[in-house]
Amino acid sequence: MERGNCFHCTVSILDIDHFKKYNDGYGHEFGDFVLKEFSQQSRDRLSEKTIFARIGGEEFCIVAYFGSAETATDELQGALDLVRDMQL
C-alpha cells in the first residue's frame, strides 16, 4: 500500500504545577486570571489548527498534527517554554 501525506498526531497534557497553592493563597480571582492568561498565551503560541482545551482544574490538552516528529517536538517545546517563562 502506498503512503500519502504522512502527519504526526500528538496528544499532550499540560498541568500548571502548584496551581492549587496559588489559587488558595491568592484567591480564586487570581487563579481565574492565571488560567485565562495561560490559555490566551498558549493559543497565541500554537498553530490555528491545534486544538487546545482545558480538561479540568489546571490541566490542559493539546492535540495537533505536524508534518514531522521534529516539528512536533519544536512546537510543543515552545509551548512548554512559554509556560515556564510566564510572569504573573
Biopython code that builds the backbone (N, CA, C, O; Angstrom):
import numpy as np
from Bio.PDB.StructureBuilder import StructureBuilder

atoms = [
    (1, "MET", "N", (0.842, -1.157, 0.000)),
    (1, "MET", "CA", (0.000, 0.000, 0.000)),
    (1, "MET", "C", (0.900, 1.236, 0.000)),
    (1, "MET", "O", (1.855, 1.323, 0.772)),
    (2, "GLU", "N", (0.582, 2.183, -0.870)),
    (2, "GLU", "CA", (1.361, 3.413, -0.963)),
    (2, "GLU", "C", (0.887, 4.413, 0.084)),
    (2, "GLU", "O", (-0.312, 4.581, 0.310)),
    (3, "ARG", "N", (1.841, 5.064, 0.711)),
    (3, "ARG", "CA", (1.500, 6.068, 1.721)),
    (3, "ARG", "C", (1.354, 7.428, 1.059)),
    (3, "ARG", "O", (2.165, 7.811, 0.216)),
    (4, "GLY", "N", (0.322, 8.146, 1.445)),
    (4, "GLY", "CA", (0.151, 9.523, 1.000)),
    (4, "GLY", "C", (0.903, 10.441, 1.940)),
    (4, "GLY", "O", (1.943, 10.083, 2.493)),
    (5, "ASN", "N", (0.363, 11.611, 2.102)),
    (5, "ASN", "CA", (0.962, 12.545, 3.054)),
    (5, "ASN", "C", (0.895, 11.952, 4.452)),
    (5, "ASN", "O", (-0.141, 11.438, 4.874)),
    (6, "CYS", "N", (1.994, 12.029, 5.151)),
    (6, "CYS", "CA", (2.064, 11.474, 6.497)),
    (6, "CYS", "C", (2.157, 12.612, 7.503)),
    (6, "CYS", "O", (3.011, 13.491, 7.383)),
    (7, "PHE", "N", (1.283, 12.590, 8.482)),
    (7, "PHE", "CA", (1.306, 13.597, 9.533)),
    (7, "PHE", "C", (1.431, 12.889, 10.872)),
    (7, "PHE", "O", (0.939, 11.775, 11.055)),
    (8, "HIS", "N", (2.081, 13.540, 11.780)),
    (8, "HIS", "CA", (2.246, 13.008, 13.128)),
    (8, "HIS", "C", (1.242, 13.682, 14.037)),
    (8, "HIS", "O", (1.222, 14.907, 14.159)),
    (9, "CYS", "N", (0.413, 12.882, 14.671)),
    (9, "CYS", "CA", (-0.567, 13.402, 15.617)),
    (9, "CYS", "C", (0.037, 13.325, 17.013)),
    (9, "CYS", "O", (0.592, 12.301, 17.412)),
    (10, "THR", "N", (-0.080, 14.416, 17.738)),
    (10, "THR", "CA", (0.389, 14.418, 19.117)),
    (10, "THR", "C", (-0.758, 14.786, 20.038)),
    (10, "THR", "O", (-1.593, 15.632, 19.718)),
    (11, "VAL", "N", (-0.780, 14.141, 21.170)),
    (11, "VAL", "CA", (-1.723, 14.482, 22.234)),
    (11, "VAL", "C", (-0.862, 14.731, 23.467)),
    (11, "VAL", "O", (-0.162, 13.838, 23.944)),
    (12, "SER", "N", (-0.927, 15.950, 23.970)),
    (12, "SER", "CA", (-0.101, 16.334, 25.116)),
    (12, "SER", "C", (-0.986, 16.845, 26.237)),
    (12, "SER", "O", (-1.993, 17.511, 25.996)),
    (13, "ILE", "N", (-0.607, 16.533, 27.447)),
    (13, "ILE", "CA", (-1.314, 17.016, 28.628)),
    (13, "ILE", "C", (-0.371, 17.956, 29.378)),
    (13, "ILE", "O", (0.769, 17.605, 29.680)),
    (14, "LEU", "N", (-0.872, 19.159, 29.671)),
    (14, "LEU", "CA", (-0.111, 20.144, 30.445)),
    (14, "LEU", "C", (-0.800, 20.359, 31.780)),
    (14, "LEU", "O", (-2.027, 20.353, 31.871)),
    (15, "ASP", "N", (-0.006, 20.546, 32.798)),
    (15, "ASP", "CA", (-0.527, 20.797, 34.133)),
    (15, "ASP", "C", (0.264, 21.963, 34.715)),
    (15, "ASP", "O", (1.491, 21.981, 34.626)),
    (16, "ILE", "N", (-0.425, 22.938, 35.310)),
    (16, "ILE", "CA", (0.256, 24.060, 35.948)),
    (16, "ILE", "C", (0.649, 23.613, 37.355)),
    (16, "ILE", "O", (-0.204, 23.439, 38.226)),
    (17, "ASP", "N", (1.949, 23.431, 37.560)),
    (17, "ASP", "CA", (2.448, 22.949, 38.854)),
    (17, "ASP", "C", (2.075, 23.892, 39.987)),
    (17, "ASP", "O", (2.151, 25.113, 39.845)),
    (18, "HIS", "N", (1.679, 23.326, 41.091)),
    (18, "HIS", "CA", (1.398, 24.061, 42.330)),
    (18, "HIS", "C", (0.277, 25.089, 42.181)),
    (18, "HIS", "O", (0.207, 26.042, 42.957)),
    (19, "PHE", "N", (-0.596, 24.906, 41.194)),
    (19, "PHE", "CA", (-1.657, 25.885, 40.965)),
    (19, "PHE", "C", (-2.570, 26.011, 42.181)),
    (19, "PHE", "O", (-2.963, 27.120, 42.542)),
    (20, "LYS", "N", (-2.908, 24.907, 42.809)),
    (20, "LYS", "CA", (-3.815, 24.947, 43.962)),
    (20, "LYS", "C", (-3.257, 25.832, 45.074)),
    (20, "LYS", "O", (-4.003, 26.560, 45.728)),
    (21, "LYS", "N", (-1.946, 25.767, 45.283)),
    (21, "LYS", "CA", (-1.308, 26.588, 46.315)),
    (21, "LYS", "C", (-1.508, 28.081, 46.019)),
    (21, "LYS", "O", (-1.825, 28.862, 46.916)),
    (22, "TYR", "N", (-1.321, 28.463, 44.759)),
    (22, "TYR", "CA", (-1.504, 29.868, 44.382)),
    (22, "TYR", "C", (-2.973, 30.260, 44.430)),
    (22, "TYR", "O", (-3.320, 31.351, 44.883)),
    (23, "ASN", "N", (-3.819, 29.376, 43.967)),
    (23, "ASN", "CA", (-5.258, 29.648, 43.965)),
    (23, "ASN", "C", (-5.769, 29.837, 45.395)),
    (23, "ASN", "O", (-6.542, 30.756, 45.666)),
    (24, "ASP", "N", (-5.341, 28.976, 46.293)),
    (24, "ASP", "CA", (-5.756, 29.084, 47.695)),
    (24, "ASP", "C", (-5.117, 30.294, 48.376)),
    (24, "ASP", "O", (-5.764, 30.975, 49.170)),
    (25, "GLY", "N", (-3.855, 30.557, 48.068)),
    (25, "GLY", "CA", (-3.127, 31.639, 48.725)),
    (25, "GLY", "C", (-3.507, 33.031, 48.257)),
    (25, "GLY", "O", (-3.564, 33.967, 49.055)),
    (26, "TYR", "N", (-3.768, 33.170, 46.952)),
    (26, "TYR", "CA", (-4.048, 34.493, 46.386)),
    (26, "TYR", "C", (-5.518, 34.698, 46.049)),
    (26, "TYR", "O", (-5.927, 35.808, 45.708)),
    (27, "GLY", "N", (-6.300, 33.658, 46.138)),
    (27, "GLY", "CA", (-7.729, 33.769, 45.879)),
    (27, "GLY", "C", (-8.119, 33.273, 44.496)),
    (27, "GLY", "O", (-7.300, 33.193, 43.581)),
    (28, "HIS", "N", (-9.391, 32.945, 44.380)),
    (28, "HIS", "CA", (-9.897, 32.369, 43.129)),
    (28, "HIS", "C", (-9.898, 33.379, 41.985)),
    (28, "HIS", "O", (-9.772, 32.991, 40.823)),
    (29, "GLU", "N", (-10.037, 34.651, 42.292)),
    (29, "GLU", "CA", (-9.989, 35.667, 41.230)),
    (29, "GLU", "C", (-8.613, 35.665, 40.563)),
    (29, "GLU", "O", (-8.506, 35.749, 39.340)),
    (30, "PHE", "N", (-7.562, 35.567, 41.383)),
    (30, "PHE", "CA", (-6.211, 35.477, 40.839)),
    (30, "PHE", "C", (-6.041, 34.174, 40.057)),
    (30, "PHE", "O", (-5.445, 34.168, 38.980)),
    (31, "GLY", "N", (-6.562, 33.080, 40.597)),
    (31, "GLY", "CA", (-6.484, 31.795, 39.901)),
    (31, "GLY", "C", (-7.164, 31.840, 38.549)),
    (31, "GLY", "O", (-6.643, 31.304, 37.570)),
    (32, "ASP", "N", (-8.329, 32.477, 38.487)),
    (32, "ASP", "CA", (-9.033, 32.622, 37.211)),
    (32, "ASP", "C", (-8.204, 33.440, 36.226)),
    (32, "ASP", "O", (-8.135, 33.116, 35.040)),
    (33, "PHE", "N", (-7.571, 34.508, 36.728)),
    (33, "PHE", "CA", (-6.710, 35.332, 35.876)),
    (33, "PHE", "C", (-5.567, 34.498, 35.297)),
    (33, "PHE", "O", (-5.269, 34.588, 34.106)),
    (34, "VAL", "N", (-4.934, 33.693, 36.139)),
    (34, "VAL", "CA", (-3.818, 32.855, 35.694)),
    (34, "VAL", "C", (-4.277, 31.892, 34.603)),
    (34, "VAL", "O", (-3.602, 31.743, 33.584)),
    (35, "LEU", "N", (-5.414, 31.242, 34.810)),
    (35, "LEU", "CA", (-5.921, 30.291, 33.812)),
    (35, "LEU", "C", (-6.233, 30.984, 32.492)),
    (35, "LEU", "O", (-5.905, 30.462, 31.426)),
    (36, "LYS", "N", (-6.858, 32.146, 32.553)),
    (36, "LYS", "CA", (-7.194, 32.887, 31.326)),
    (36, "LYS", "C", (-5.931, 33.358, 30.612)),
    (36, "LYS", "O", (-5.822, 33.242, 29.391)),
    (37, "GLU", "N", (-4.991, 33.883, 31.367)),
    (37, "GLU", "CA", (-3.743, 34.372, 30.772)),
    (37, "GLU", "C", (-2.956, 33.219, 30.153)),
    (37, "GLU", "O", (-2.449, 33.338, 29.038)),
    (38, "PHE", "N", (-2.858, 32.124, 30.865)),
    (38, "PHE", "CA", (-2.169, 30.950, 30.339)),
    (38, "PHE", "C", (-2.837, 30.461, 29.057)),
    (38, "PHE", "O", (-2.158, 30.151, 28.078)),
    (39, "SER", "N", (-4.161, 30.394, 29.063)),
    (39, "SER", "CA", (-4.899, 29.931, 27.887)),
    (39, "SER", "C", (-4.661, 30.844, 26.693)),
    (39, "SER", "O", (-4.412, 30.372, 25.584)),
    (40, "GLN", "N", (-4.738, 32.150, 26.919)),
    (40, "GLN", "CA", (-4.559, 33.094, 25.814)),
    (40, "GLN", "C", (-3.141, 33.035, 25.255)),
    (40, "GLN", "O", (-2.955, 32.999, 24.039)),
    (41, "GLN", "N", (-2.150, 33.025, 26.128)),
    (41, "GLN", "CA", (-0.769, 32.968, 25.659)),
    (41, "GLN", "C", (-0.481, 31.653, 24.938)),
    (41, "GLN", "O", (0.261, 31.631, 23.956)),
    (42, "SER", "N", (-1.056, 30.576, 25.415)),
    (42, "SER", "CA", (-0.864, 29.281, 24.755)),
    (42, "SER", "C", (-1.497, 29.286, 23.376)),
    (42, "SER", "O", (-0.884, 28.833, 22.409)),
    (43, "ARG", "N", (-2.712, 29.793, 23.276)),
    (43, "ARG", "CA", (-3.384, 29.856, 21.970)),
    (43, "ARG", "C", (-2.611, 30.738, 20.998)),
    (43, "ARG", "O", (-2.508, 30.421, 19.813)),
    (44, "ASP", "N", (-2.067, 31.845, 21.500)),
    (44, "ASP", "CA", (-1.281, 32.740, 20.645)),
    (44, "ASP", "C", (-0.024, 32.052, 20.131)),
    (44, "ASP", "O", (0.442, 32.357, 19.033)),
    (45, "ARG", "N", (0.522, 31.142, 20.899)),
    (45, "ARG", "CA", (1.779, 30.477, 20.540)),
    (45, "ARG", "C", (1.566, 29.295, 19.594)),
    (45, "ARG", "O", (2.431, 28.984, 18.776)),
    (46, "LEU", "N", (0.418, 28.646, 19.710)),
    (46, "LEU", "CA", (0.165, 27.432, 18.931)),
    (46, "LEU", "C", (-0.486, 27.749, 17.592)),
    (46, "LEU", "O", (-1.072, 28.816, 17.410)),
    (47, "SER", "N", (-0.377, 26.821, 16.670)),
    (47, "SER", "CA", (-0.984, 26.944, 15.349)),
    (47, "SER", "C", (-2.508, 27.007, 15.448)),
    (47, "SER", "O", (-3.107, 26.473, 16.381)),
    (48, "GLU", "N", (-3.120, 27.669, 14.469)),
    (48, "GLU", "CA", (-4.587, 27.752, 14.415)),
    (48, "GLU", "C", (-5.227, 26.372, 14.296)),
    (48, "GLU", "O", (-6.369, 26.175, 14.711)),
    (49, "LYS", "N", (-4.502, 25.431, 13.738)),
    (49, "LYS", "CA", (-5.033, 24.082, 13.533)),
    (49, "LYS", "C", (-4.917, 23.205, 14.780)),
    (49, "LYS", "O", (-5.418, 22.080, 14.804)),
    (50, "THR", "N", (-4.266, 23.717, 15.794)),
    (50, "THR", "CA", (-4.061, 22.966, 17.024)),
    (50, "THR", "C", (-5.280, 23.095, 17.925)),
    (50, "THR", "O", (-5.836, 24.182, 18.082)),
    (51, "ILE", "N", (-5.686, 21.990, 18.510)),
    (51, "ILE", "CA", (-6.788, 22.006, 19.479)),
    (51, "ILE", "C", (-6.165, 22.172, 20.858)),
    (51, "ILE", "O", (-5.319, 21.381, 21.275)),
    (52, "PHE", "N", (-6.596, 23.209, 21.553)),
    (52, "PHE", "CA", (-6.104, 23.495, 22.898)),
    (52, "PHE", "C", (-7.317, 23.602, 23.795)),
    (52, "PHE", "O", (-8.178, 24.453, 23.571)),
    (53, "ALA", "N", (-7.404, 22.751, 24.813)),
    (53, "ALA", "CA", (-8.611, 22.731, 25.645)),
    (53, "ALA", "C", (-8.265, 22.481, 27.104)),
    (53, "ALA", "O", (-7.329, 21.750, 27.430)),
    (54, "ARG", "N", (-9.039, 23.102, 27.959)),
    (54, "ARG", "CA", (-8.927, 22.836, 29.391)),
    (54, "ARG", "C", (-9.721, 21.568, 29.668)),
    (54, "ARG", "O", (-10.880, 21.455, 29.270)),
    (55, "ILE", "N", (-9.096, 20.615, 30.349)),
    (55, "ILE", "CA", (-9.783, 19.350, 30.609)),
    (55, "ILE", "C", (-10.127, 19.181, 32.080)),
    (55, "ILE", "O", (-10.761, 18.198, 32.464)),
    (56, "GLY", "N", (-9.716, 20.126, 32.894)),
    (56, "GLY", "CA", (-10.076, 20.076, 34.308)),
    (56, "GLY", "C", (-9.097, 20.857, 35.145)),
    (56, "GLY", "O", (-7.898, 20.862, 34.867)),
    (57, "GLY", "N", (-9.601, 21.518, 36.170)),
    (57, "GLY", "CA", (-8.733, 22.238, 37.096)),
    (57, "GLY", "C", (-7.679, 23.051, 36.389)),
    (57, "GLY", "O", (-7.985, 24.020, 35.694)),
    (58, "GLU", "N", (-6.432, 22.652, 36.570)),
    (58, "GLU", "CA", (-5.307, 23.331, 35.931)),
    (58, "GLU", "C", (-4.668, 22.454, 34.859)),
    (58, "GLU", "O", (-3.494, 22.622, 34.530)),
    (59, "GLU", "N", (-5.441, 21.522, 34.318)),
    (59, "GLU", "CA", (-4.942, 20.605, 33.293)),
    (59, "GLU", "C", (-5.502, 20.989, 31.929)),
    (59, "GLU", "O", (-6.678, 21.319, 31.783)),
    (60, "PHE", "N", (-4.608, 20.933, 30.926)),
    (60, "PHE", "CA", (-4.964, 21.295, 29.566)),
    (60, "PHE", "C", (-4.487, 20.202, 28.622)),
    (60, "PHE", "O", (-3.541, 19.472, 28.920)),
    (61, "CYS", "N", (-5.151, 20.101, 27.489)),
    (61, "CYS", "CA", (-4.799, 19.118, 26.471)),
    (61, "CYS", "C", (-4.497, 19.851, 25.166)),
    (61, "CYS", "O", (-5.201, 20.788, 24.788)),
    (62, "ILE", "N", (-3.452, 19.414, 24.494)),
    (62, "ILE", "CA", (-3.105, 19.931, 23.175)),
    (62, "ILE", "C", (-3.145, 18.757, 22.209)),
    (62, "ILE", "O", (-2.469, 17.750, 22.417)),
    (63, "VAL", "N", (-3.939, 18.889, 21.151)),
    (63, "VAL", "CA", (-3.992, 17.883, 20.089)),
    (63, "VAL", "C", (-3.581, 18.589, 18.808)),
    (63, "VAL", "O", (-4.180, 19.593, 18.423)),
    (64, "ALA", "N", (-2.556, 18.059, 18.149)),
    (64, "ALA", "CA", (-2.052, 18.726, 16.956)),
    (64, "ALA", "C", (-1.501, 17.710, 15.965)),
    (64, "ALA", "O", (-1.073, 16.615, 16.330)),
    (65, "TYR", "N", (-1.528, 18.111, 14.703)),
    (65, "TYR", "CA", (-0.934, 17.327, 13.626)),
    (65, "TYR", "C", (0.255, 18.104, 13.087)),
    (65, "TYR", "O", (0.160, 19.304, 12.832)),
    (66, "PHE", "N", (1.366, 17.418, 12.916)),
    (66, "PHE", "CA", (2.573, 18.051, 12.409)),
    (66, "PHE", "C", (3.117, 17.230, 11.252)),
    (66, "PHE", "O", (2.874, 16.026, 11.169)),
    (67, "GLY", "N", (3.851, 17.878, 10.361)),
    (67, "GLY", "CA", (4.427, 17.207, 9.210)),
    (67, "GLY", "C", (5.560, 16.266, 9.574)),
    (67, "GLY", "O", (5.876, 15.347, 8.818)),
    (68, "SER", "N", (6.170, 16.490, 10.723)),
    (68, "SER", "CA", (7.273, 15.619, 11.143)),
    (68, "SER", "C", (7.336, 15.568, 12.664)),
    (68, "SER", "O", (6.802, 16.433, 13.358)),
    (69, "ALA", "N", (7.990, 14.552, 13.152)),
    (69, "ALA", "CA", (8.166, 14.422, 14.600)),
    (69, "ALA", "C", (9.020, 15.565, 15.134)),
    (69, "ALA", "O", (8.809, 16.027, 16.255)),
    (70, "GLU", "N", (9.986, 16.024, 14.336)),
    (70, "GLU", "CA", (10.844, 17.129, 14.759)),
    (70, "GLU", "C", (10.042, 18.414, 14.917)),
    (70, "GLU", "O", (10.241, 19.155, 15.879)),
    (71, "THR", "N", (9.139, 18.682, 13.979)),
    (71, "THR", "CA", (8.294, 19.870, 14.071)),
    (71, "THR", "C", (7.403, 19.785, 15.299)),
    (71, "THR", "O", (7.221, 20.778, 16.003)),
    (72, "ALA", "N", (6.853, 18.622, 15.559)),
    (72, "ALA", "CA", (6.004, 18.432, 16.738)),
    (72, "ALA", "C", (6.796, 18.725, 18.008)),
    (72, "ALA", "O", (6.315, 19.427, 18.898)),
    (73, "THR", "N", (7.995, 18.192, 18.087)),
    (73, "THR", "CA", (8.837, 18.414, 19.260)),
    (73, "THR", "C", (9.138, 19.895, 19.440)),
    (73, "THR", "O", (9.053, 20.415, 20.553)),
    (74, "ASP", "N", (9.489, 20.577, 18.356)),
    (74, "ASP", "CA", (9.807, 22.009, 18.434)),
    (74, "ASP", "C", (8.603, 22.825, 18.885)),
    (74, "ASP", "O", (8.728, 23.685, 19.757)),
    (75, "GLU", "N", (7.441, 22.563, 18.301)),
    (75, "GLU", "CA", (6.234, 23.320, 18.648)),
    (75, "GLU", "C", (5.832, 23.094, 20.100)),
    (75, "GLU", "O", (5.515, 24.044, 20.815)),
    (76, "LEU", "N", (5.846, 21.856, 20.528)),
    (76, "LEU", "CA", (5.433, 21.553, 21.896)),
    (76, "LEU", "C", (6.464, 22.031, 22.914)),
    (76, "LEU", "O", (6.103, 22.425, 24.023)),
    (77, "GLN", "N", (7.732, 21.997, 22.548)),
    (77, "GLN", "CA", (8.756, 22.552, 23.439)),
    (77, "GLN", "C", (8.558, 24.058, 23.584)),
    (77, "GLN", "O", (8.755, 24.610, 24.666)),
    (78, "GLY", "N", (8.168, 24.723, 22.495)),
    (78, "GLY", "CA", (7.879, 26.152, 22.558)),
    (78, "GLY", "C", (6.733, 26.450, 23.507)),
    (78, "GLY", "O", (6.784, 27.425, 24.257)),
    (79, "ALA", "N", (5.700, 25.618, 23.480)),
    (79, "ALA", "CA", (4.562, 25.800, 24.389)),
    (79, "ALA", "C", (4.999, 25.577, 25.835)),
    (79, "ALA", "O", (4.586, 26.317, 26.728)),
    (80, "LEU", "N", (5.818, 24.579, 26.065)),
    (80, "LEU", "CA", (6.320, 24.306, 27.411)),
    (80, "LEU", "C", (7.187, 25.460, 27.914)),
    (80, "LEU", "O", (7.075, 25.865, 29.071)),
    (81, "ASP", "N", (8.047, 25.987, 27.045)),
    (81, "ASP", "CA", (8.884, 27.129, 27.422)),
    (81, "ASP", "C", (8.031, 28.336, 27.782)),
    (81, "ASP", "O", (8.356, 29.078, 28.709)),
    (82, "LEU", "N", (6.946, 28.531, 27.053)),
    (82, "LEU", "CA", (6.033, 29.636, 27.341)),
    (82, "LEU", "C", (5.493, 29.529, 28.759)),
    (82, "LEU", "O", (5.468, 30.512, 29.499)),
    (83, "VAL", "N", (5.065, 28.338, 29.129)),
    (83, "VAL", "CA", (4.520, 28.123, 30.467)),
    (83, "VAL", "C", (5.586, 28.411, 31.520)),
    (83, "VAL", "O", (5.317, 29.077, 32.519)),
    (84, "ARG", "N", (6.771, 27.915, 31.295)),
    (84, "ARG", "CA", (7.856, 28.115, 32.266)),
    (84, "ARG", "C", (8.234, 29.585, 32.416)),
    (84, "ARG", "O", (8.627, 30.021, 33.498)),
    (85, "ASP", "N", (8.116, 30.352, 31.328)),
    (85, "ASP", "CA", (8.558, 31.747, 31.328)),
    (85, "ASP", "C", (7.467, 32.747, 31.689)),
    (85, "ASP", "O", (7.734, 33.946, 31.765)),
    (86, "MET", "N", (6.249, 32.277, 31.911)),
    (86, "MET", "CA", (5.160, 33.208, 32.218)),
    (86, "MET", "C", (5.455, 33.980, 33.491)),
    (86, "MET", "O", (5.834, 33.404, 34.511)),
    (87, "GLN", "N", (5.275, 35.289, 33.416)),
    (87, "GLN", "CA", (5.427, 36.167, 34.577)),
    (87, "GLN", "C", (4.049, 36.657, 34.975)),
    (87, "GLN", "O", (3.389, 37.350, 34.201)),
    (88, "LEU", "N", (3.611, 36.305, 36.165)),
    (88, "LEU", "CA", (2.277, 36.713, 36.615)),
    (88, "LEU", "C", (2.373, 37.530, 37.887)),
    (88, "LEU", "O", (1.352, 37.964, 38.419)),
]
sb = StructureBuilder()
sb.init_structure("model")
sb.init_model(0)
sb.init_chain("A")
sb.init_seg("    ")
for serial, (resi, resn, name, xyz) in enumerate(atoms, 1):
    if name == "N":
        sb.init_residue(resn, " ", resi, " ")
    sb.init_atom(name, np.array(xyz, "f"), 0.0, 1.0, " ", f" {name:<3s}", serial, name[0])
structure = sb.get_structure()
